[in-house]
Each structure stands twice: as structure tokens, then as C-alpha cells.
Amino acid sequence: MPSLNDLVRAHTDLDDEDLAWLHLLLADWQIIADLSFADLVMWLPDREGRGFWAGAQMRPTTGPTAYVDDLVGAFIPTGRRPLLDSAYERQRVAREGDPEWLDDIPVRVEAIPVRRGSRILAVIGRNTNLLGVRTPSRLELAYLQTATDLTQMISNGFFPFPGQRSDHADSPRVGDGFVRIDAVGRVTYASPNALSVYRKLGLTGDLAGLNLAGTTRGLVPVKRRPDEETLSAVLGGKLAKDTEVGNDDATLILRSIPLRPTGEHLGALVLLRDVTDLRSRDRELVTKDATIREIHHRVKNNLQTVAALLRLQARRIDSTEGRLALEEAVRRVGSIAIVHETLSQAFDENVEFDEVADRLRLMVAEVSSRGAHVTTRRTGSFGMVPADTATPLAMVLTEVLQNAVEHGFGDGAGQIVVSAQRAGGRLHVTVEDDGVGLPEGFDLEGSTSLGLSIVRTLVESELEGGFEMGRAAGGGTRVALDLPVP
């Protein structure tokens, strides 16, 4: 299905600013459809004047649809739908007296020109399924009157409001709570859902006849509401904006859409949504995130304590072999501690692994080089790595770097290069040194090295990847890892 951008650029003379205006309108597309109990189709005028292209479509959630099929991308030649032609040419709303019949469904059709400045950019077809029509309730009448005001604003170029879009991902919808206020901010109608939300906030009685801003101010403490100017402007219906208010019992988002059908302010539509449970879950998530970061911090501290104890024990051992084994254990514990330290500072369970890799290579080069002058550097990027991958990967990198430093250079000097590259859902890592290289007859499968055994086990079992070790092109040693990453 083609997008609005595709259709505008392929078939119309509309420019980028015109397209931005249409996108602003589409941001409130669902509100207009729900208030109208009708399907909306945006028809774009063909640049050659041959007819109209269906650029966008929205079905109502408040009533039955008039169109089962998707229309986006469809073309209607001039003369096929006279209402569209009339609305576009005369630049005013056109209505059909008798309903159209679509697949045995009677449909009332209206055509609403979309004005920006002095130009008509498109025509909105508003199509109401008339099956099951009955005497409308007060709620439905309030919806329809507001929809009429909004469509008149669209045809006069007063809606959408330039630059104004919902600030909240959980912005209220028509069914969440509907309030209609007059020009001075008094409530003329509040839906049952809206009244329920305000009673949860602490209201006793009805909203009708009350000043919405003043009533809200009396129910919400100062610290849980916006500044007085914003509160008065939004809940007084003068400013198209979202705001959030609440008390210990409830939290709600309110969105105001000023109504100016002919340019004169006559009131506003205020949509509201109870987000008490959402905000409670948000607070729980923040608390859990903080707890998880604190756990990582404490694990890091405990691991550092273990490393310090091992280091102290190593100093008291006369056996060279035993001391070296404890020093290796210190480095392994230290590599895990670095991962937990990074996670303690993160806001999710992902690790920016470049920082970890840089700290590991500097730590191993500094601690492991006995008489050798070894430098390390990194090329490429590991990117973000999940926590359950970061810990085994850190241990693998530590073992490979430690092995290169201890066996590659003796008392000489050299360099180790760590390279990382991500492609196609895989992470490719190489550790290459310019040292003495592998001994003659070296067999990775037959090696009894504890470090290489740890690497193979972690790579194949924990990381589900591949591990290769061989001579580098320049004569040193090259280790290659190929790992799956999300």
C-alpha cells in the first residue's frame, strides 16, 4: 500500500509544507472519525486535473465502518464523485441529500475541503454507515456537533493548529473522556467516562455548569499540576495542548482543542484519559530499574573485594605457579566486575561494549606484561550488547588478550589490535598480535590450556558462536570470533 508521501510526490503538485499540513491533520485523524461516527478518506487532487487519489483512510471506533476494503492508492476520475468535484472547485463543504448505497449499505456522504491559506490541498470524504440509525443520545449529539465544528475549521483553514501535536504517546481518545466547554471555560457537556474520571479525582456531583480550570485547580495540589498560565489556557480551551494533572487518588491527561469554526472562539473540546495505572506502572519500572542498577553496583563491589582477597593471597604464596594461577583468577573476576560496573550505570540491560573492551585491553596489557612492552588498540565498534552476552564476551576477550600478552612477546615489545564489526546480525571480532606466533605443531583441539578451554566453552556454549585461532598474516597470532547478536 503506498504511503501519503509517495502519492503526493507521484501524483500532485503539493509541496513539502503542504504535505506537513496534511500530516498534522492526520495526527488527529482518529478523533475526527470517532466524533463523526464515520469513515474518513483523504482525496488528493491529481496534478493533471484528471481526478482524485485516495491518500489516507481512517475508520471510526465509535460506529460501524462504511468501507470494508482499503481505498488508499485508489483513483477516482473527475465526474465519478460529483461531491468531491464540487467541494474542491467551490471550496466549501458539499453534502448529498440522498444516501449512496455501497454493498447494500446506505451511506451518507459529505465532502470537506482541506484549506491551507488560500489553497485547497485535498478533500476529505466523510462517509457514515446509516444501518441501525436511531434517535441520537446527548453524547452522540455532542460528538456530532463537535465534529461539525472541526470540519468547518478544516474547510476554513483553522485546523489543524500549526506545530501543535499531542505531546503524549498515551494521548486521550474520544472514548476515554469527552468534555465540551463554552467560550468562558464552563462545561456544557461531559461524557459518563469523563465524569467518572473526575469523580475518581475527588469531584462530587456533576461537571456540567462548572468552570473546568477552576474545578480542576481545586482538586489537584499545586505540585501535581502545570503552571497557572498553562492550566488556565489548556482547561479554558484557549490553547491546543496536552497537560497532565493528578493527586494521590488519580492521574489524568487532558488535551484541549479550541473550537473556532468561523474564526471566533466559541469553546473547546477537551479529551481526558485516566492514566493512574500507567503512571503507577511507570513508577514501579523506575524503582525496578534503580534496584537492578543497585544490584549490579553491589555485585561489582563484591567482585572487587574477591579480587582484592585473591591478590592478597597471591602475595603470600611462595609457589610461582600458584601465584600466577591466583593472578589469572584476579583478572577473570575483574573482567566480570567491569561488566557489572557498566550495567550499574546503564538504564537498560544492554552494555555499550566498546567501553568494556577498552578497559579490558588496558587492564590485561598493564597487569600481564612481565618485562614486555605491549601496547593495545581497538578498531571498529562492538556496539550495544545484551547483558547476558556481555559477561561471557568480556571473559573471552580477557582470556584471549591475556594469552597474547603472556605467550606472544616474551620480554620484547609489540602490539595487539582488537577489531570488531557488526553485520547481518553477527558480531565479528579479531584479536591479532605481531608477536612470535604459535609454536610449531600447535593444535587448538588438542590444547590443554585452561584459558583456551574457557574461551572455547564460553564461545560455543554461552555465546553460540564460532572460534578460530591461527597465524596472522604478519607472523603473529590471530584469534577470530563470530557471534550472533540481536
C-alpha positions, 0 to 999 in steps of 0.5 A, spaced: 500 500 500 503 506 498 504 511 503 501 519 503 508 521 501 509 517 495 502 519 492 503 526 493 510 526 490 507 521 484 501 524 483 500 532 485 503 538 485 503 539 493 509 541 496 513 539 502 509 544 507 503 542 504 504 535 505 506 537 513 499 540 513 496 534 511 500 530 516 498 534 522 491 533 520 492 526 520 495 526 527 488 527 529 485 523 524 482 518 529 478 523 533 475 526 527 472 519 525 470 517 532 466 524 533 463 523 526 461 516 527 464 515 520 469 513 515 474 518 513 478 518 506 483 523 504 482 525 496 488 528 493 487 532 487 491 529 481 496 534 478 493 533 471 486 535 473 484 528 471 481 526 478 482 524 485 487 519 489 485 516 495 491 518 500 489 516 507 483 512 510 481 512 517 475 508 520 471 510 526 471 506 533 465 509 535 460 506 529 460 501 524 465 502 518 462 504 511 468 501 507 470 494 508 476 494 503 482 499 503 481 505 498 488 508 499 492 508 492 485 508 489 483 513 483 477 516 482 476 520 475 473 527 475 465 526 474 465 519 478 464 523 485 460 529 483 461 531 491 468 531 491 468 535 484 464 540 487 467 541 494 474 542 491 472 547 485 467 551 490 471 550 496 466 549 501 463 543 504 458 539 499 453 534 502 448 529 498 441 529 500 440 522 498 444 516 501 449 512 496 448 505 497 455 501 497 454 493 498 447 494 500 449 499 505 446 506 505 451 511 506 451 518 507 456 522 504 459 529 505 465 532 502 470 537 506 475 541 503 482 541 506 484 549 506 491 551 507 491 559 506 488 560 500 489 553 497 485 547 497 490 541 498 485 535 498 478 533 500 476 529 505 470 524 504 466 523 510 462 517 509 457 514 515 454 507 515 446 509 516 444 501 518 441 501 525 440 509 525 436 511 531 434 517 535 441 520 537 443 520 545 446 527 548 453 524 547 452 522 540 449 529 539 455 532 542 460 528 538 456 530 532 456 537 533 463 537 535 465 534 529 461 539 525 465 544 528 472 541 526 470 540 519 468 547 518 475 549 521 478 544 516 474 547 510 476 554 513 483 553 514 483 553 522 485 546 523 489 543 524 493 548 529 500 549 526 506 545 530 501 543 535 501 535 536 499 531 542 505 531 546 503 524 549 504 517 546 498 515 551 494 521 548 486 521 550 481 518 545 474 520 544 472 514 548 476 515 554 473 522 556 469 527 552 468 534 555 465 540 551 466 547 554 463 554 552 467 560 550 468 562 558 471 555 560 464 552 563 462 545 561 456 544 557 457 537 556 461 531 559 461 524 557 459 518 563 467 516 562 469 523 563 465 524 569 467 518 572 474 520 571 473 526 575 469 523 580 475 518 581 479 525 582 475 527 588 469 531 584 462 530 587 456 531 583 456 533 576 461 537 571 456 540 567 455 548 569 462 548 572 468 552 570 473 546 568 480 550 570 477 552 576 474 545 578 480 542 576 485 547 580 481 545 586 482 538 586 489 537 584 495 540 589 499 545 586 505 540 585 501 535 581 499 540 576 502 545 570 503 552 571 497 557 572 498 560 565 498 553 562 492 550 566 488 556 565 489 556 557 489 548 556 482 547 561 479 554 558 480 551 551 484 557 549 490 553 547 491 546 543 495 542 548 496 536 552 497 537 560 497 532 565 494 533 572 493 528 578 493 527 586 494 521 590 487 518 588 488 519 580 492 521 574 489 524 568 491 527 561 487 532 558 488 535 551 484 541 549 482 543 542 479 550 541 473 550 537 473 556 532 469 554 526 468 561 523 474 564 526 471 566 533 472 562 539 466 559 541 469 553 546 473 547 546 473 540 546 477 537 551 479 529 551 481 526 558 484 519 559 485 516 566 492 514 566 493 512 574 495 505 572 500 507 567 503 512 571 503 507 577 506 502 572 511 507 570 513 508 577 514 501 579 519 500 572 523 506 575 524 503 582 525 496 578 530 499 574 534 503 580 534 496 584 537 492 578 542 498 577 543 497 585 544 490 584 549 490 579 553 496 583 553 491 589 555 485 585 561 489 582 563 491 589 563 484 591 567 482 585 572 487 587 573 485 594 574 477 591 579 480 587 582 484 592 582 477 597 585 473 591 591 478 590 592 478 597 593 471 597 597 471 591 602 475 595 603 470 600 604 464 596 611 462 595 609 457 589 610 461 582 605 457 579 600 458 584 601 465 584 600 466 577 594 461 577 591 466 583 593 472 578 589 469 572 583 468 577 584 476 579 583 478 572 577 473 570 573 476 576 575 483 574 573 482 567 566 480 570 566 486 575 567 491 569 561 488 566 557 489 572 560 496 573 557 498 566 550 495 567 550 499 574 550 505 570 546 503 564 538 504 564 537 498 560 540 491 560 544 492 554 552 494 555 555 499 550 561 494 549 566 498 546 567 501 553 568 494 556 573 492 551 577 498 552 578 497 559 579 490 558 585 491 553 588 496 558 587 492 564 590 485 561 596 489 557 598 493 564 597 487 569 600 481 564 606 484 561 612 481 565 618 485 562 614 486 555 612 492 552 605 491 549 601 496 547 593 495 545 588 498 540 581 497 538 578 498 531 571 498 529 565 498 534 562 492 538 556 496 539 550 495 544 550 488 547 545 484 551 547 483 558 547 476 558 552 476 552 556 481 555 559 477 561 561 471 557 564 476 551 568 480 556 571 473 559 573 471 552 576 477 550 580 477 557 582 470 556 584 471 549 588 478 550 591 475 556 594 469 552 597 474 547 600 478 552 603 472 556 605 467 550 606 472 544 612 477 546 616 474 551 620 480 554 620 484 547 615 489 545 609 489 540 602 490 539 595 487 539 589 490 535 582 488 537 577 489 531 570 488 531 564 489 526 557 488 526 553 485 520 547 481 518 546 480 525 553 477 527 558 480 531 565 479 528 571 480 532 579 479 531 584 479 536 591 479 532 598 480 535 605 481 531 608 477 536 612 470 535 606 466 533 604 459 535 609 454 536 610 449 531 605 443 531 600 447 535 593 444 535 587 448 538 583 441 539 588 438 542 590 444 547 590 443 554 590 450 556 585 452 561 584 459 558 583 456 551 578 451 554 574 457 557 574 461 551 572 455 547 566 453 552 564 460 553 564 461 545 560 455 543 556 454 549 554 461 552 555 465 546 553 460 540 558 462 536 564 460 532 572 460 534 578 460 530 585 461 532 591 461 527 597 465 524 596 472 522 598 474 516 604 478 519 607 472 523 603 473 529 597 470 532 590 471 530 584 469 534 577 470 530 570 470 533 563 470 530 557 471 534 550 472 533 547 478 536 540 481 536 
